[in-house]
Amino acid sequence: MNRSEIYEKLTEVFRDVFDRDDITLSDETTAADVEGWDSLIHITLMDAVEEEFDIRFDMKTVVRMKNVGELVNAIEAQV
């Protein structure tokens, strides 16, 4: 799976979790850029990402992620 395919699937996950069709992601996207992205939604989001890509993140990896680009890198490393 290439980076573009990951972004397509990841965008669908974000749109589903946040119930917004206008979300567009980039490597630099952070929680501050997405309305409603708080610590509780973050847990739901990570669970949905893990389910969509059939992967598991350890807590250390999740805590280190600072933006969507790092999330994509972490997904890419496991698929």
Beta strands, then each sheet from edge to edge (+ up, - down):
end
